[in-house]
Amino acid sequence: MSWFSSRLRIACLIEPAGLHRYMDSVHLFKASDFSDAMRRALELGKSHEQEYLNADGNRVRWLLASVVSLDLIGDDVMDGVEIYSEPVEVMADEVVNFNHKFTPEESEPTQTI
């Protein structure tokens, strides 16, 4: 088993407008190879998914949108620990309705190392 790092992009959708923002989150985890690492990255990303009502009574959904990067790290790191997270602004011309279905399984993550 080797340690991997993955940057995951989580989408925040607010009803009725739709896409509000993205949040990028980096996780460290162990996997046997890149295929297994992709499966684990998807699992960790989906653990961020949730739905609730905000203070205005609107539904808010957080969904895994994509696996941005997937890197082989090495040894001696803690499994599944989130090490980085940041908001990602939505492009002015990017429109995603509230009921949009993301397909993070189709992500083709880059390697940043």
Residue pairs with C-beta under 8 A, 6 or more apart in sequence:
1 30
1 31
1 32
2 30
2 31
2 32
2 33
2 72
2 73
2 74
2 75
3 28
3 29
3 30
3 72
3 73
3 74
3 75
3 76
3 77
3 79
4 28
4 29
4 30
4 31
4 34
4 37
4 40
4 41
4 70
4 71
4 72
4 73
5 26
5 27
5 28
5 69
5 70
5 71
5 73
5 83
5 113
6 26
6 27
6 29
6 37
6 40
6 41
6 44
6 45
6 67
6 68
6 69
6 70
6 71
6 109
7 24
7 25
7 26
7 67
7 68
7 69
7 84
7 109
7 112
8 24
8 25
8 26
8 27
8 41
8 44
8 45
8 48
8 64
8 66
8 67
8 68
9 22
9 23
9 24
9 64
9 65
9 66
9 67
9 68
9 88
10 22
10 23
10 24
10 25
10 45
10 48
10 49
10 62
10 63
10 64
10 65
11 19
11 21
11 22
11 62
11 63
11 64
11 65
11 96
11 102
12 19
12 20
12 21
12 22
12 23
12 60
12 61
12 62
13 19
13 20
13 60
13 61
13 62
13 63
13 96
13 98
13 100
14 20
14 54
14 58
14 59
14 60
14 61
14 98
15 58
15 59
15 60
15 61
15 98
16 58
16 98
17 98
18 95
18 96
18 97
18 98
18 100
19 90
19 94
19 95
19 96
19 97
19 100
20 90
21 87
21 88
21 89
21 90
22 65
22 87
22 88
22 89
22 90
23 48
23 62
23 85
23 86
23 87
23 88
24 68
24 84
24 85
24 86
24 87
24 88
25 45
25 48
25 82
25 84
25 85
26 82
26 83
26 84
26 85
27 41
27 44
27 80
27 81
27 82
27 83
28 73
28 77
28 78
28 79
28 80
28 81
28 83
29 37
29 40
29 41
29 44
29 79
29 80
30 40
30 79
31 37
31 39
31 40
34 70
34 72
37 70
37 72
38 67
38 70
38 109
41 67
41 70
41 109
42 64
42 67
42 104
42 105
44 80
45 64
45 67
45 104
46 64
46 104
48 62
48 64
49 61
49 62
49 63
49 64
50 61
50 62
51 59
51 60
51 61
51 62
52 59
52 60
53 59
53 60
54 60
59 98
61 98
63 102
64 102
64 104
65 102
65 104
66 102
66 104
66 107
66 109
67 104
67 107
67 109
68 107
68 109
68 110
69 109
69 110
69 111
69 112
70 109
70 110
70 111
71 111
71 112
71 113
72 111
72 113
73 113
90 96
